[in-house]
């Protein structure tokens, strides 16, 4: 899908956030960006979304730059309009592109169904739990049927029970849709559970310290599979090696 070659990012205040990032993202992958706070994970996501430009290096897309709606972005906070229903929040990207509410209704309904909220289309954010709000945010990112889904720590603020459930649902959604997902996380366990490949990043300036392909088989319960436990140990060892003493 895309190739990053020697990508670096220096901000106007002189902070070098990313240095010499080179990797390739294949279609249909679920890639986790894992590393400590401040290592440039979110900055890299913003570069991929074309919200920022690299200072040096290049991001090359196999089929040319993405068209509007081909990239979906889910932030750590659900960022919903409190006065609007779940359906109206999901409709927003299509509304901004000039689509009528009537024409968009099938897409909005399908997106809410994908995240298990078909019965809550009329509910406003105040009536939704934290996990349900995040589902609405994911539906909003999916409504344009993007080829690439960028997710910036979307489950970080949720309780462990809700987080586990949404991880399971996200992985099921990814397997069914075949979309390419790039997922930022601080959690070794989350990265190992979700991703087909983990990019471990070093402290700032962020570099790719290691790329680890997941070998965890599709098990009834991935969290207790021996391959999953081995992968967690491997990632933990690499993080210990790249972190300063």
Protein Blocks (a to p, Z undefined) as FASTA:
>chain_A
ZZcehiacddfkopafbghiacdddehiacdddddehilmmmmmmmmnopaccfbdcddd
fkbpadehiaccddfbloiafkbcfklmmmmmmmmnopafklmmmmmmmmmmmnopmmmm
mpcfklpcfklmmmmmmmmmmmnopabdcdehkllmpcfklmmmmmmmmmmmmmmnopac
ddddfbfklmmmmpmbdcdddddddddfbdcddfbdcdfblmlgmklmmmmmmmmmmmmm
mpcZZ
